[in-house]
Amino acid sequence: MYAIVLAGGVGTRLWPCSRNDSPKQLIKLLAESTMLQATVARLQSFIPIENIVVVTGENHASQVQEQLPDLPAANVLVEPAGRGTAPAIGLGLLHIRRLAQLVGDPDPIIGSFHADHVITKVEHFQAVVSAASQVAEQGFIVTLGITPDAPHTGYGYIERAEVLEEVNNLPVYRVARFVEKPPRATAEQYLATGQYSWNSGMFIWKLSTILQEYQAYLGQLVAQLEEIDRAHGQPTATETLLKVWGEVRSETIDVGIAEKSQRMAVLPADIGWSDVGDWAAVAELLAVSVGDEAGNAVVGQHLGLDSKNTLIYSTNQDKLVATIGLEDLVIVDTGDVLLVARRSLNQDVKKIVERLRQAGLEKYL
């Protein structure tokens, strides 16, 4: 099996820790390892390191190589600019096609994963990927659907149709439809039916299957990717990549293929997943390991009086953060920036980032 790890993006809702030069997947936000390192380690438990490909931005390629010294340098693929997940995955697919041909495997199973997701139930994750791989062998594109535990409005949803089969006691369903982020009332209805999963953005497919779907729905992109691929190893490779990439249209794998394909299957999974999409998600994850009896999640030094359900996150271990009478807040101190927000409004951090960009305050981004 092979894996594509998508390590682009900045994670603006986790500003001010996640910055342009040090996005969330490349910083030690939750543990002693970065999320990229944790993702690759998780995959490496059942996929050889030489079969793992990381797609990242030009500004972050050197950091990826530093953090993953055992990953072959050639397996760090650079996209000159962000064009969405479909082009990024396409780069990975063609690179894996070359790798697989070298070992006489013309049609391998490939998984696409995100570098900035947390998965706490690693053994079950491995079992889910194994089951999905067996279904993918039959020509299906299998997406891992996360079993929802709340009517979250920040995720896309997947509605299940009939059962296709059961693999190792894990039912796999045909996808009825994908739904973009719904309003809360709709999300509550979805949760009540028990027929919906959150869209994790993780996919398992056979190389021939996904390339056929790219050709069917993203033919122009395929032609562009093949032009880049033909220049691989040639003196003009970099020049060709830059020229062609400038003409590539932005597209996600969800909109470009998953929502159109007739081969979609979903495997609902309870794998302890989080996309760590905002500071509230960080607080929930940290509460398990560093939470106190008042529901505060603390990184750094904190002294609180009558403070509860608050995230205190300081990158300066020598600095004490003292709070009095606070509730349901997010406090993040990175030295040059102090963020204070209501926990319920923490997704609006991206609006602050946009304001900074408009004001020309790039040094804080």
C-alpha positions, 0 to 999 in steps of 0.5 A: 500500500502507498500513502499521500500525505497532504501537508499544505495549508496554513490553518488560519483558525489556529493563529497566532500559533499557526503562521505562514512560515510555521503552519499547524501541521509543522509545529508541536501544538499538542505533543512533543512531535508535530502533527505531520510527524505523528501522521507519518508515524501512524502510517508507517506502522503499516506502510513502508516509509519509502511508499509514503509521499508528502505534498507540501508548499515550496516554503515548507519543503525543507521543514518537512525533510528536517522533520522526516529524515527517514522519508526519501527526499524524492518523496517530498513533492512541492506544489508551487502554489496552493491549488486545492486538494485535487491537483495536490493529490494528482501530483502524488498519484503520478509520483506513486505510479512511478514508484510502483512501476519500479517494483512491478506493481502497476495498480497499487492501493493508495490512501490519501490523508491529511497531515494535520489530523489527530487520530487517537485510536490508532489500532482501530484506524489501521483496521479501518484502512485495511477494510477500506483497502479490500473494498477499494480492490473492487473498484470503489473509492472508499472515504472514511466517514467519522461517526458524529458525536455532535451536530457540528456545523463546521464539517461536511456530511456524508449520507449513507445508502445501502450496505455494500458489504461487511469487512472484518465486522465493519460495514461499508455503505454506498454513498447516497450524497455529500452535503456541505456544512449545514446549519445547526438545525439540519445537522441535528436532524442528520445526527438523529437519523443515524445515517450520516457521517462527518466527511474526514477527507480521507480516501482509499482507492486503487490507482487505476480507479482514481485515475479513471475518475480524474480523466472522467471529471478533471480531464484538463487537470490530467493533461496538465499533470501528465505534462509535468510528469513527462518532464520528470527527471529532465533539465526542464522539470522545474520550469515545466512545473512552474509554467503548467502549475500557473495554469492549473485551476483550483479544485478540491477532490470532494467537489471535483470527483467525490460528489460526482463519482458513482463509485463512492463508498463510505466506511463509518469509523470511530477512530478518535479523529479531530481535524484540529480546526480551531482553538476549541478543538485544541481545548477539547483534545488538551482537556483529556491530558492537561485539563483541570477540575474546572474544565480549563485546558492549560499549556504553560503556567497558569494560576486561576481564580474562579476561572473555568472552561477556558483554554490558556495556551502560552508558548513561554514556559517562564511566563505565568498567566493569571486569570480571575473570574473567566469562563469559556474563553480562549487565551493564546500567548505567543510572545509577539501576539496575545489572542483573547476570544470567546470560545464560542467565537473562536472560528472568527480568528480567521477574520482577524488574520484577514484584517491583519493582511488587509492592514499590511501587518504581515509580520504577525502572519 
